[in-house]
């Protein structure tokens, strides 16, 4: 009798452990999806007006689906990437983005594009794309590019990967990591970037830290950057250009 009771107890404990493992795996797999979800139909052309959406309205990454009967070729078309962006700004660069906000047919497809123009010594400053990996192809000029890894262990520095690109070269910036591109040549440079999200987002580090509205408390920034508060005040008083 005792042995039977013991065996039943062991079986119950084993079942509880198995159920716990399944529950943990379910939670982990549900939150570890690192890219846009796969579409469940051929397309879902985005519309901002819910009155024009299909009768059974479903939000897909914040965009409604246009009635498929009203979709046409123009919903998948955007001209103009043959035109250079205006680089006459303090950064000497311009990003022309093509994403779901200006090409509705990209909705749910998990991909977008950008043209990046650089004046001589122009900079696309350190920034991140919180929702996308970026693959960059250089068409003209010479670029110095790089990205920084996330925080390592104690007493270790964030590792930097850099490369000099020439026309035809390709470089990948992993999702969420801080990266940059700098034109080290004496002529204009042109690059095209593919991104693994319909709306990758961009966080320009200097703009976010020193140009936020309202400003971050200067005590916080002075301690974080180990600089005098006067320097923080000076940086917060500057105009931080958005090249997107």
HELIX and SHEET records of a PDB file:
HELIX    1   1 UNK A    2  UNK A   31  1                                  30    
HELIX    2   2 UNK A   50  UNK A   52  5                                   3    
HELIX    3   3 UNK A   68  UNK A   70  5                                   3    
HELIX    4   4 UNK A   73  UNK A   76  5                                   4    
HELIX    5   5 UNK A  104  UNK A  106  5                                   3    
HELIX    6   6 UNK A  205  UNK A  210  1                                   6    
HELIX    7   7 UNK A  218  UNK A  225  1                                   8    
HELIX    8   8 UNK A  229  UNK A  236  1                                   8    
SHEET    1   A 2 UNK A  46  UNK A  47  0                                        
SHEET    2   A 2 UNK A  64  UNK A  65 -1                                        
SHEET    1   B 5 UNK A  93  UNK A  98  0                                        
SHEET    2   B 5 UNK A 112  UNK A 118 -1                                        
SHEET    3   B 5 UNK A 189  UNK A 195 -1                                        
SHEET    4   B 5 UNK A 134  UNK A 140 -1                                        
SHEET    5   B 5 UNK A 170  UNK A 173 -1                                        
SHEET    1   C 5 UNK A 160  UNK A 165  0                                        
SHEET    2   C 5 UNK A 143  UNK A 148 -1                                        
SHEET    3   C 5 UNK A 178  UNK A 183 -1                                        
SHEET    4   C 5 UNK A 123  UNK A 128 -1                                        
SHEET    5   C 5 UNK A 203  UNK A 204 -1                                        
END                                                                             
